[in-house]
Amino acid sequence: MVMEKLKKVKELVIETVESYNTDWEYLNLDLTEFIETVNKTDNLDELDDYVTDYLYSENILEKEYEVADFWKYIFREVAGLN
């Protein structure tokens, strides 16, 4: 059950970042390494740290509340609350 939820979190993270990359033309990022790293991460805390750092370092999200909203969306979707 835990691994299933982690898999869903990883899928949503990738899907959401890909949509940012597509919708926001100025990004134009090569997400290959990002996707590989997300897929091979089996620890939620490590995934959180990596994705959060990536969102900031690539200027995808710049404000703390934006990153908090990103994770809130991911976890609500996984929990089936949306």
PyMOL Python script that loads the backbone (N, CA, C, O; Angstrom):
from pymol import cmd

cmd.read_pdbstr("""\
ATOM      1  N   MET A   1       0.822  -1.199   0.000  1.00  0.00           N
ATOM      2  CA  MET A   1       0.000   0.000   0.000  1.00  0.00           C
ATOM      3  C   MET A   1       0.867   1.264   0.000  1.00  0.00           C
ATOM      4  O   MET A   1       0.594   2.202  -0.749  1.00  0.00           O
ATOM      5  N   VAL A   2       1.918   1.291   0.846  1.00  0.00           N
ATOM      6  CA  VAL A   2       2.794   2.459   0.918  1.00  0.00           C
ATOM      7  C   VAL A   2       3.518   2.672  -0.412  1.00  0.00           C
ATOM      8  O   VAL A   2       3.608   3.799  -0.898  1.00  0.00           O
ATOM      9  N   MET A   3       4.028   1.595  -0.997  1.00  0.00           N
ATOM     10  CA  MET A   3       4.748   1.704  -2.267  1.00  0.00           C
ATOM     11  C   MET A   3       3.789   2.141  -3.385  1.00  0.00           C
ATOM     12  O   MET A   3       4.181   2.867  -4.299  1.00  0.00           O
ATOM     13  N   GLU A   4       2.552   1.698  -3.300  1.00  0.00           N
ATOM     14  CA  GLU A   4       1.553   2.096  -4.286  1.00  0.00           C
ATOM     15  C   GLU A   4       1.294   3.604  -4.215  1.00  0.00           C
ATOM     16  O   GLU A   4       1.177   4.272  -5.242  1.00  0.00           O
ATOM     17  N   LYS A   5       1.208   4.126  -2.993  1.00  0.00           N
ATOM     18  CA  LYS A   5       1.000   5.566  -2.808  1.00  0.00           C
ATOM     19  C   LYS A   5       2.224   6.348  -3.281  1.00  0.00           C
ATOM     20  O   LYS A   5       2.088   7.394  -3.916  1.00  0.00           O
ATOM     21  N   LEU A   6       3.420   5.840  -2.972  1.00  0.00           N
ATOM     22  CA  LEU A   6       4.639   6.502  -3.409  1.00  0.00           C
ATOM     23  C   LEU A   6       4.706   6.533  -4.938  1.00  0.00           C
ATOM     24  O   LEU A   6       5.110   7.534  -5.529  1.00  0.00           O
ATOM     25  N   LYS A   7       4.309   5.438  -5.562  1.00  0.00           N
ATOM     26  CA  LYS A   7       4.285   5.382  -7.027  1.00  0.00           C
ATOM     27  C   LYS A   7       3.341   6.446  -7.579  1.00  0.00           C
ATOM     28  O   LYS A   7       3.670   7.117  -8.556  1.00  0.00           O
ATOM     29  N   LYS A   8       2.186   6.602  -6.968  1.00  0.00           N
ATOM     30  CA  LYS A   8       1.200   7.596  -7.401  1.00  0.00           C
ATOM     31  C   LYS A   8       1.756   9.010  -7.194  1.00  0.00           C
ATOM     32  O   LYS A   8       1.562   9.880  -8.044  1.00  0.00           O
ATOM     33  N   VAL A   9       2.439   9.243  -6.077  1.00  0.00           N
ATOM     34  CA  VAL A   9       3.053  10.547  -5.818  1.00  0.00           C
ATOM     35  C   VAL A   9       4.066  10.855  -6.920  1.00  0.00           C
ATOM     36  O   VAL A   9       4.079  11.959  -7.463  1.00  0.00           O
ATOM     37  N   LYS A  10       4.908   9.885  -7.247  1.00  0.00           N
ATOM     38  CA  LYS A  10       5.924  10.097  -8.278  1.00  0.00           C
ATOM     39  C   LYS A  10       5.277  10.380  -9.630  1.00  0.00           C
ATOM     40  O   LYS A  10       5.731  11.263 -10.358  1.00  0.00           O
ATOM     41  N   GLU A  11       4.239   9.653  -9.970  1.00  0.00           N
ATOM     42  CA  GLU A  11       3.536   9.876 -11.243  1.00  0.00           C
ATOM     43  C   GLU A  11       2.954  11.288 -11.303  1.00  0.00           C
ATOM     44  O   GLU A  11       3.073  11.967 -12.324  1.00  0.00           O
ATOM     45  N   LEU A  12       2.336  11.724 -10.228  1.00  0.00           N
ATOM     46  CA  LEU A  12       1.735  13.063 -10.198  1.00  0.00           C
ATOM     47  C   LEU A  12       2.787  14.166 -10.226  1.00  0.00           C
ATOM     48  O   LEU A  12       2.588  15.202 -10.861  1.00  0.00           O
ATOM     49  N   VAL A  13       3.899  13.945  -9.541  1.00  0.00           N
ATOM     50  CA  VAL A  13       4.990  14.920  -9.552  1.00  0.00           C
ATOM     51  C   VAL A  13       5.490  15.104 -10.979  1.00  0.00           C
ATOM     52  O   VAL A  13       5.627  16.229 -11.457  1.00  0.00           O
ATOM     53  N   ILE A  14       5.760  13.997 -11.650  1.00  0.00           N
ATOM     54  CA  ILE A  14       6.259  14.064 -13.023  1.00  0.00           C
ATOM     55  C   ILE A  14       5.221  14.711 -13.938  1.00  0.00           C
ATOM     56  O   ILE A  14       5.549  15.599 -14.725  1.00  0.00           O
ATOM     57  N   GLU A  15       3.992  14.271 -13.833  1.00  0.00           N
ATOM     58  CA  GLU A  15       2.912  14.811 -14.667  1.00  0.00           C
ATOM     59  C   GLU A  15       2.755  16.320 -14.468  1.00  0.00           C
ATOM     60  O   GLU A  15       2.586  17.064 -15.435  1.00  0.00           O
ATOM     61  N   THR A  16       2.811  16.761 -13.225  1.00  0.00           N
ATOM     62  CA  THR A  16       2.621  18.179 -12.918  1.00  0.00           C
ATOM     63  C   THR A  16       3.791  19.021 -13.424  1.00  0.00           C
ATOM     64  O   THR A  16       3.579  20.079 -14.016  1.00  0.00           O
ATOM     65  N   VAL A  17       5.013  18.565 -13.200  1.00  0.00           N
ATOM     66  CA  VAL A  17       6.177  19.314 -13.673  1.00  0.00           C
ATOM     67  C   VAL A  17       6.209  19.326 -15.202  1.00  0.00           C
ATOM     68  O   VAL A  17       6.566  20.338 -15.804  1.00  0.00           O
ATOM     69  N   GLU A  18       5.842  18.221 -15.824  1.00  0.00           N
ATOM     70  CA  GLU A  18       5.753  18.212 -17.293  1.00  0.00           C
ATOM     71  C   GLU A  18       4.723  19.219 -17.784  1.00  0.00           C
ATOM     72  O   GLU A  18       4.945  19.892 -18.791  1.00  0.00           O
ATOM     73  N   SER A  19       3.604  19.329 -17.086  1.00  0.00           N
ATOM     74  CA  SER A  19       2.580  20.287 -17.517  1.00  0.00           C
ATOM     75  C   SER A  19       3.074  21.722 -17.349  1.00  0.00           C
ATOM     76  O   SER A  19       2.783  22.572 -18.191  1.00  0.00           O
ATOM     77  N   TYR A  20       3.821  22.008 -16.270  1.00  0.00           N
ATOM     78  CA  TYR A  20       4.412  23.335 -16.113  1.00  0.00           C
ATOM     79  C   TYR A  20       5.331  23.625 -17.292  1.00  0.00           C
ATOM     80  O   TYR A  20       5.293  24.713 -17.867  1.00  0.00           O
ATOM     81  N   ASN A  21       6.157  22.644 -17.648  1.00  0.00           N
ATOM     82  CA  ASN A  21       7.121  22.810 -18.726  1.00  0.00           C
ATOM     83  C   ASN A  21       6.422  23.068 -20.056  1.00  0.00           C
ATOM     84  O   ASN A  21       6.919  23.838 -20.878  1.00  0.00           O
ATOM     85  N   THR A  22       5.295  22.444 -20.268  1.00  0.00           N
ATOM     86  CA  THR A  22       4.536  22.621 -21.504  1.00  0.00           C
ATOM     87  C   THR A  22       3.763  23.939 -21.499  1.00  0.00           C
ATOM     88  O   THR A  22       3.767  24.670 -22.490  1.00  0.00           O
ATOM     89  N   ASP A  23       3.107  24.234 -20.393  1.00  0.00           N
ATOM     90  CA  ASP A  23       2.239  25.407 -20.311  1.00  0.00           C
ATOM     91  C   ASP A  23       3.005  26.729 -20.230  1.00  0.00           C
ATOM     92  O   ASP A  23       2.551  27.753 -20.740  1.00  0.00           O
ATOM     93  N   TRP A  24       4.161  26.694 -19.589  1.00  0.00           N
ATOM     94  CA  TRP A  24       4.945  27.916 -19.414  1.00  0.00           C
ATOM     95  C   TRP A  24       6.094  27.885 -20.409  1.00  0.00           C
ATOM     96  O   TRP A  24       7.148  27.310 -20.135  1.00  0.00           O
ATOM     97  N   GLU A  25       5.890  28.492 -21.542  1.00  0.00           N
ATOM     98  CA  GLU A  25       6.825  28.412 -22.660  1.00  0.00           C
ATOM     99  C   GLU A  25       8.242  28.830 -22.300  1.00  0.00           C
ATOM    100  O   GLU A  25       9.195  28.331 -22.898  1.00  0.00           O
ATOM    101  N   TYR A  26       8.404  29.721 -21.349  1.00  0.00           N
ATOM    102  CA  TYR A  26       9.739  30.199 -20.995  1.00  0.00           C
ATOM    103  C   TYR A  26      10.601  29.133 -20.325  1.00  0.00           C
ATOM    104  O   TYR A  26      11.823  29.280 -20.272  1.00  0.00           O
ATOM    105  N   LEU A  27       9.993  28.064 -19.815  1.00  0.00           N
ATOM    106  CA  LEU A  27      10.777  27.039 -19.125  1.00  0.00           C
ATOM    107  C   LEU A  27      11.617  26.219 -20.098  1.00  0.00           C
ATOM    108  O   LEU A  27      12.846  26.227 -20.020  1.00  0.00           O
ATOM    109  N   ASN A  28      10.964  25.518 -21.006  1.00  0.00           N
ATOM    110  CA  ASN A  28      11.655  24.723 -22.011  1.00  0.00           C
ATOM    111  C   ASN A  28      12.782  23.864 -21.416  1.00  0.00           C
ATOM    112  O   ASN A  28      13.919  23.920 -21.885  1.00  0.00           O
ATOM    113  N   LEU A  29      12.466  23.081 -20.396  1.00  0.00           N
ATOM    114  CA  LEU A  29      13.457  22.266 -19.689  1.00  0.00           C
ATOM    115  C   LEU A  29      13.568  20.870 -20.288  1.00  0.00           C
ATOM    116  O   LEU A  29      12.593  20.322 -20.802  1.00  0.00           O
ATOM    117  N   ASP A  30      14.757  20.309 -20.216  1.00  0.00           N
ATOM    118  CA  ASP A  30      14.956  18.893 -20.522  1.00  0.00           C
ATOM    119  C   ASP A  30      14.719  18.154 -19.204  1.00  0.00           C
ATOM    120  O   ASP A  30      15.524  18.255 -18.278  1.00  0.00           O
ATOM    121  N   LEU A  31      13.630  17.424 -19.123  1.00  0.00           N
ATOM    122  CA  LEU A  31      13.238  16.782 -17.865  1.00  0.00           C
ATOM    123  C   LEU A  31      13.745  15.348 -17.726  1.00  0.00           C
ATOM    124  O   LEU A  31      13.344  14.644 -16.799  1.00  0.00           O
ATOM    125  N   THR A  32      14.607  14.909 -18.619  1.00  0.00           N
ATOM    126  CA  THR A  32      15.074  13.519 -18.617  1.00  0.00           C
ATOM    127  C   THR A  32      15.688  13.126 -17.280  1.00  0.00           C
ATOM    128  O   THR A  32      15.289  12.125 -16.686  1.00  0.00           O
ATOM    129  N   GLU A  33      16.647  13.898 -16.804  1.00  0.00           N
ATOM    130  CA  GLU A  33      17.326  13.572 -15.542  1.00  0.00           C
ATOM    131  C   GLU A  33      16.359  13.682 -14.366  1.00  0.00           C
ATOM    132  O   GLU A  33      16.389  12.858 -13.452  1.00  0.00           O
ATOM    133  N   PHE A  34      15.507  14.696 -14.392  1.00  0.00           N
ATOM    134  CA  PHE A  34      14.516  14.871 -13.334  1.00  0.00           C
ATOM    135  C   PHE A  34      13.621  13.634 -13.223  1.00  0.00           C
ATOM    136  O   PHE A  34      13.410  13.108 -12.131  1.00  0.00           O
ATOM    137  N   ILE A  35      13.103  13.179 -14.356  1.00  0.00           N
ATOM    138  CA  ILE A  35      12.201  12.024 -14.378  1.00  0.00           C
ATOM    139  C   ILE A  35      12.917  10.764 -13.919  1.00  0.00           C
ATOM    140  O   ILE A  35      12.353   9.974 -13.162  1.00  0.00           O
ATOM    141  N   GLU A  36      14.146  10.568 -14.364  1.00  0.00           N
ATOM    142  CA  GLU A  36      14.927   9.395 -13.946  1.00  0.00           C
ATOM    143  C   GLU A  36      15.149   9.402 -12.439  1.00  0.00           C
ATOM    144  O   GLU A  36      14.997   8.373 -11.781  1.00  0.00           O
ATOM    145  N   THR A  37      15.505  10.552 -11.898  1.00  0.00           N
ATOM    146  CA  THR A  37      15.764  10.650 -10.458  1.00  0.00           C
ATOM    147  C   THR A  37      14.492  10.417  -9.658  1.00  0.00           C
ATOM    148  O   THR A  37      14.508   9.690  -8.665  1.00  0.00           O
ATOM    149  N   VAL A  38      13.396  11.022 -10.079  1.00  0.00           N
ATOM    150  CA  VAL A  38      12.121  10.828  -9.386  1.00  0.00           C
ATOM    151  C   VAL A  38      11.740   9.351  -9.402  1.00  0.00           C
ATOM    152  O   VAL A  38      11.347   8.800  -8.375  1.00  0.00           O
ATOM    153  N   ASN A  39      11.854   8.717 -10.552  1.00  0.00           N
ATOM    154  CA  ASN A  39      11.454   7.313 -10.680  1.00  0.00           C
ATOM    155  C   ASN A  39      12.302   6.361  -9.838  1.00  0.00           C
ATOM    156  O   ASN A  39      11.799   5.330  -9.390  1.00  0.00           O
ATOM    157  N   LYS A  40      13.558   6.680  -9.615  1.00  0.00           N
ATOM    158  CA  LYS A  40      14.412   5.762  -8.851  1.00  0.00           C
ATOM    159  C   LYS A  40      14.427   6.062  -7.349  1.00  0.00           C
ATOM    160  O   LYS A  40      15.032   5.319  -6.576  1.00  0.00           O
ATOM    161  N   THR A  41      13.772   7.135  -6.939  1.00  0.00           N
ATOM    162  CA  THR A  41      13.724   7.491  -5.516  1.00  0.00           C
ATOM    163  C   THR A  41      12.618   6.708  -4.823  1.00  0.00           C
ATOM    164  O   THR A  41      11.454   6.770  -5.218  1.00  0.00           O
ATOM    165  N   ASP A  42      13.001   5.964  -3.779  1.00  0.00           N
ATOM    166  CA  ASP A  42      12.031   5.127  -3.061  1.00  0.00           C
ATOM    167  C   ASP A  42      11.769   5.599  -1.640  1.00  0.00           C
ATOM    168  O   ASP A  42      11.239   4.849  -0.821  1.00  0.00           O
ATOM    169  N   ASN A  43      12.135   6.828  -1.347  1.00  0.00           N
ATOM    170  CA  ASN A  43      11.943   7.383  -0.023  1.00  0.00           C
ATOM    171  C   ASN A  43      11.230   8.722  -0.180  1.00  0.00           C
ATOM    172  O   ASN A  43      11.716   9.602  -0.889  1.00  0.00           O
ATOM    173  N   LEU A  44      10.096   8.881   0.467  1.00  0.00           N
ATOM    174  CA  LEU A  44       9.282  10.083   0.303  1.00  0.00           C
ATOM    175  C   LEU A  44      10.019  11.345   0.746  1.00  0.00           C
ATOM    176  O   LEU A  44       9.904  12.382   0.092  1.00  0.00           O
ATOM    177  N   ASP A  45      10.771  11.277   1.841  1.00  0.00           N
ATOM    178  CA  ASP A  45      11.514  12.456   2.301  1.00  0.00           C
ATOM    179  C   ASP A  45      12.567  12.874   1.280  1.00  0.00           C
ATOM    180  O   ASP A  45      12.741  14.063   1.013  1.00  0.00           O
ATOM    181  N   GLU A  46      13.268  11.899   0.712  1.00  0.00           N
ATOM    182  CA  GLU A  46      14.271  12.198  -0.314  1.00  0.00           C
ATOM    183  C   GLU A  46      13.599  12.765  -1.562  1.00  0.00           C
ATOM    184  O   GLU A  46      14.113  13.693  -2.187  1.00  0.00           O
ATOM    185  N   LEU A  47      12.457  12.205  -1.912  1.00  0.00           N
ATOM    186  CA  LEU A  47      11.712  12.698  -3.070  1.00  0.00           C
ATOM    187  C   LEU A  47      11.281  14.139  -2.841  1.00  0.00           C
ATOM    188  O   LEU A  47      11.435  14.984  -3.722  1.00  0.00           O
ATOM    189  N   ASP A  48      10.748  14.417  -1.677  1.00  0.00           N
ATOM    190  CA  ASP A  48      10.322  15.767  -1.311  1.00  0.00           C
ATOM    191  C   ASP A  48      11.498  16.735  -1.425  1.00  0.00           C
ATOM    192  O   ASP A  48      11.372  17.795  -2.037  1.00  0.00           O
ATOM    193  N   ASP A  49      12.636  16.376  -0.841  1.00  0.00           N
ATOM    194  CA  ASP A  49      13.814  17.249  -0.882  1.00  0.00           C
ATOM    195  C   ASP A  49      14.279  17.493  -2.312  1.00  0.00           C
ATOM    196  O   ASP A  49      14.537  18.633  -2.700  1.00  0.00           O
ATOM    197  N   TYR A  50      14.386  16.423  -3.093  1.00  0.00           N
ATOM    198  CA  TYR A  50      14.875  16.549  -4.461  1.00  0.00           C
ATOM    199  C   TYR A  50      13.935  17.411  -5.311  1.00  0.00           C
ATOM    200  O   TYR A  50      14.381  18.336  -5.990  1.00  0.00           O
ATOM    201  N   VAL A  51      12.662  17.110  -5.272  1.00  0.00           N
ATOM    202  CA  VAL A  51      11.686  17.835  -6.102  1.00  0.00           C
ATOM    203  C   VAL A  51      11.600  19.296  -5.668  1.00  0.00           C
ATOM    204  O   VAL A  51      11.569  20.190  -6.513  1.00  0.00           O
ATOM    205  N   THR A  52      11.564  19.542  -4.390  1.00  0.00           N
ATOM    206  CA  THR A  52      11.509  20.920  -3.891  1.00  0.00           C
ATOM    207  C   THR A  52      12.736  21.706  -4.348  1.00  0.00           C
ATOM    208  O   THR A  52      12.609  22.831  -4.829  1.00  0.00           O
ATOM    209  N   ASP A  53      13.922  21.119  -4.199  1.00  0.00           N
ATOM    210  CA  ASP A  53      15.146  21.781  -4.660  1.00  0.00           C
ATOM    211  C   ASP A  53      15.098  22.040  -6.160  1.00  0.00           C
ATOM    212  O   ASP A  53      15.514  23.098  -6.632  1.00  0.00           O
ATOM    213  N   TYR A  54      14.587  21.065  -6.903  1.00  0.00           N
ATOM    214  CA  TYR A  54      14.496  21.209  -8.356  1.00  0.00           C
ATOM    215  C   TYR A  54      13.543  22.343  -8.733  1.00  0.00           C
ATOM    216  O   TYR A  54      13.859  23.158  -9.601  1.00  0.00           O
ATOM    217  N   LEU A  55      12.398  22.396  -8.096  1.00  0.00           N
ATOM    218  CA  LEU A  55      11.427  23.445  -8.398  1.00  0.00           C
ATOM    219  C   LEU A  55      12.017  24.831  -8.172  1.00  0.00           C
ATOM    220  O   LEU A  55      11.768  25.752  -8.950  1.00  0.00           O
ATOM    221  N   TYR A  56      12.801  24.976  -7.105  1.00  0.00           N
ATOM    222  CA  TYR A  56      13.449  26.260  -6.825  1.00  0.00           C
ATOM    223  C   TYR A  56      14.609  26.521  -7.780  1.00  0.00           C
ATOM    224  O   TYR A  56      14.722  27.615  -8.333  1.00  0.00           O
ATOM    225  N   SER A  57      15.463  25.536  -7.976  1.00  0.00           N
ATOM    226  CA  SER A  57      16.684  25.752  -8.762  1.00  0.00           C
ATOM    227  C   SER A  57      16.405  26.044 -10.230  1.00  0.00           C
ATOM    228  O   SER A  57      17.169  26.764 -10.873  1.00  0.00           O
ATOM    229  N   GLU A  58      15.340  25.505 -10.755  1.00  0.00           N
ATOM    230  CA  GLU A  58      14.984  25.745 -12.157  1.00  0.00           C
ATOM    231  C   GLU A  58      13.990  26.892 -12.303  1.00  0.00           C
ATOM    232  O   GLU A  58      13.463  27.132 -13.390  1.00  0.00           O
ATOM    233  N   ASN A  59      13.735  27.600 -11.202  1.00  0.00           N
ATOM    234  CA  ASN A  59      12.805  28.730 -11.199  1.00  0.00           C
ATOM    235  C   ASN A  59      11.416  28.356 -11.716  1.00  0.00           C
ATOM    236  O   ASN A  59      10.731  29.164 -12.343  1.00  0.00           O
ATOM    237  N   ILE A  60      11.025  27.128 -11.443  1.00  0.00           N
ATOM    238  CA  ILE A  60       9.681  26.687 -11.815  1.00  0.00           C
ATOM    239  C   ILE A  60       8.687  27.320 -10.846  1.00  0.00           C
ATOM    240  O   ILE A  60       7.681  27.901 -11.253  1.00  0.00           O
ATOM    241  N   LEU A  61       8.985  27.197  -9.582  1.00  0.00           N
ATOM    242  CA  LEU A  61       8.218  27.870  -8.536  1.00  0.00           C
ATOM    243  C   LEU A  61       9.222  28.665  -7.710  1.00  0.00           C
ATOM    244  O   LEU A  61      10.310  28.174  -7.407  1.00  0.00           O
ATOM    245  N   GLU A  62       8.866  29.874  -7.353  1.00  0.00           N
ATOM    246  CA  GLU A  62       9.830  30.753  -6.704  1.00  0.00           C
ATOM    247  C   GLU A  62       9.498  31.076  -5.253  1.00  0.00           C
ATOM    248  O   GLU A  62      10.370  31.479  -4.484  1.00  0.00           O
ATOM    249  N   LYS A  63       8.263  30.902  -4.893  1.00  0.00           N
ATOM    250  CA  LYS A  63       7.849  31.289  -3.542  1.00  0.00           C
ATOM    251  C   LYS A  63       7.508  30.051  -2.715  1.00  0.00           C
ATOM    252  O   LYS A  63       7.054  29.033  -3.237  1.00  0.00           O
ATOM    253  N   GLU A  64       7.740  30.170  -1.428  1.00  0.00           N
ATOM    254  CA  GLU A  64       7.503  29.055  -0.517  1.00  0.00           C
ATOM    255  C   GLU A  64       6.052  28.581  -0.574  1.00  0.00           C
ATOM    256  O   GLU A  64       5.790  27.378  -0.565  1.00  0.00           O
ATOM    257  N   TYR A  65       5.114  29.519  -0.633  1.00  0.00           N
ATOM    258  CA  TYR A  65       3.702  29.122  -0.672  1.00  0.00           C
ATOM    259  C   TYR A  65       3.365  28.384  -1.974  1.00  0.00           C
ATOM    260  O   TYR A  65       2.476  27.534  -1.981  1.00  0.00           O
ATOM    261  N   GLU A  66       4.064  28.698  -3.077  1.00  0.00           N
ATOM    262  CA  GLU A  66       3.825  27.986  -4.332  1.00  0.00           C
ATOM    263  C   GLU A  66       4.243  26.528  -4.221  1.00  0.00           C
ATOM    264  O   GLU A  66       3.548  25.630  -4.697  1.00  0.00           O
ATOM    265  N   VAL A  67       5.389  26.305  -3.586  1.00  0.00           N
ATOM    266  CA  VAL A  67       5.869  24.937  -3.390  1.00  0.00           C
ATOM    267  C   VAL A  67       4.949  24.198  -2.429  1.00  0.00           C
ATOM    268  O   VAL A  67       4.653  23.021  -2.636  1.00  0.00           O
ATOM    269  N   ALA A  68       4.498  24.874  -1.386  1.00  0.00           N
ATOM    270  CA  ALA A  68       3.561  24.257  -0.441  1.00  0.00           C
ATOM    271  C   ALA A  68       2.261  23.881  -1.147  1.00  0.00           C
ATOM    272  O   ALA A  68       1.708  22.809  -0.899  1.00  0.00           O
ATOM    273  N   ASP A  69       1.776  24.749  -2.018  1.00  0.00           N
ATOM    274  CA  ASP A  69       0.562  24.438  -2.789  1.00  0.00           C
ATOM    275  C   ASP A  69       0.780  23.265  -3.735  1.00  0.00           C
ATOM    276  O   ASP A  69      -0.119  22.445  -3.924  1.00  0.00           O
ATOM    277  N   PHE A  70       1.966  23.178  -4.330  1.00  0.00           N
ATOM    278  CA  PHE A  70       2.313  22.061  -5.208  1.00  0.00           C
ATOM    279  C   PHE A  70       2.183  20.742  -4.443  1.00  0.00           C
ATOM    280  O   PHE A  70       1.527  19.810  -4.908  1.00  0.00           O
ATOM    281  N   TRP A  71       2.814  20.670  -3.267  1.00  0.00           N
ATOM    282  CA  TRP A  71       2.772  19.426  -2.480  1.00  0.00           C
ATOM    283  C   TRP A  71       1.366  19.149  -1.942  1.00  0.00           C
ATOM    284  O   TRP A  71       0.947  17.995  -1.865  1.00  0.00           O
ATOM    285  N   LYS A  72       0.648  20.197  -1.576  1.00  0.00           N
ATOM    286  CA  LYS A  72      -0.732  20.029  -1.103  1.00  0.00           C
ATOM    287  C   LYS A  72      -1.580  19.385  -2.201  1.00  0.00           C
ATOM    288  O   LYS A  72      -2.360  18.472  -1.934  1.00  0.00           O
ATOM    289  N   TYR A  73      -1.423  19.865  -3.433  1.00  0.00           N
ATOM    290  CA  TYR A  73      -2.144  19.294  -4.570  1.00  0.00           C
ATOM    291  C   TYR A  73      -1.779  17.821  -4.750  1.00  0.00           C
ATOM    292  O   TYR A  73      -2.660  16.974  -4.899  1.00  0.00           O
ATOM    293  N   ILE A  74      -0.493  17.520  -4.737  1.00  0.00           N
ATOM    294  CA  ILE A  74      -0.037  16.144  -4.947  1.00  0.00           C
ATOM    295  C   ILE A  74      -0.638  15.220  -3.897  1.00  0.00           C
ATOM    296  O   ILE A  74      -1.198  14.178  -4.239  1.00  0.00           O
ATOM    297  N   PHE A  75      -0.532  15.583  -2.639  1.00  0.00           N
ATOM    298  CA  PHE A  75      -0.990  14.698  -1.568  1.00  0.00           C
ATOM    299  C   PHE A  75      -2.518  14.603  -1.493  1.00  0.00           C
ATOM    300  O   PHE A  75      -3.051  13.561  -1.111  1.00  0.00           O
ATOM    301  N   ARG A  76      -3.215  15.662  -1.847  1.00  0.00           N
ATOM    302  CA  ARG A  76      -4.678  15.579  -1.907  1.00  0.00           C
ATOM    303  C   ARG A  76      -5.122  14.631  -3.003  1.00  0.00           C
ATOM    304  O   ARG A  76      -6.050  13.845  -2.812  1.00  0.00           O
ATOM    305  N   GLU A  77      -4.469  14.700  -4.141  1.00  0.00           N
ATOM    306  CA  GLU A  77      -4.807  13.802  -5.254  1.00  0.00           C
ATOM    307  C   GLU A  77      -4.548  12.359  -4.869  1.00  0.00           C
ATOM    308  O   GLU A  77      -5.369  11.486  -5.150  1.00  0.00           O
ATOM    309  N   VAL A  78      -3.426  12.100  -4.234  1.00  0.00           N
ATOM    310  CA  VAL A  78      -3.078  10.729  -3.840  1.00  0.00           C
ATOM    311  C   VAL A  78      -4.059  10.204  -2.793  1.00  0.00           C
ATOM    312  O   VAL A  78      -4.419   9.027  -2.799  1.00  0.00           O
ATOM    313  N   ALA A  79      -4.478  11.081  -1.908  1.00  0.00           N
ATOM    314  CA  ALA A  79      -5.422  10.676  -0.864  1.00  0.00           C
ATOM    315  C   ALA A  79      -6.845  10.569  -1.398  1.00  0.00           C
ATOM    316  O   ALA A  79      -7.739  10.080  -0.708  1.00  0.00           O
ATOM    317  N   GLY A  80      -7.050  11.028  -2.628  1.00  0.00           N
ATOM    318  CA  GLY A  80      -8.377  10.962  -3.213  1.00  0.00           C
ATOM    319  C   GLY A  80      -9.323  12.018  -2.694  1.00  0.00           C
ATOM    320  O   GLY A  80     -10.537  11.813  -2.688  1.00  0.00           O
ATOM    321  N   LEU A  81      -8.786  13.152  -2.257  1.00  0.00           N
ATOM    322  CA  LEU A  81      -9.618  14.202  -1.683  1.00  0.00           C
ATOM    323  C   LEU A  81     -10.092  15.204  -2.725  1.00  0.00           C
ATOM    324  O   LEU A  81     -10.913  16.066  -2.412  1.00  0.00           O
ATOM    325  N   ASN A  82      -9.602  15.114  -3.942  1.00  0.00           N
ATOM    326  CA  ASN A  82     -10.042  16.056  -5.000  1.00  0.00           C
ATOM    327  C   ASN A  82     -10.958  15.369  -5.956  1.00  0.00           C
ATOM    328  O   ASN A  82     -11.432  15.987  -6.909  1.00  0.00           O
TER     329      ASN A  82
END
""", "prot")
cmd.dss("prot")
cmd.show_as("cartoon", "prot")
cmd.util.cbc("prot")
cmd.orient("prot")
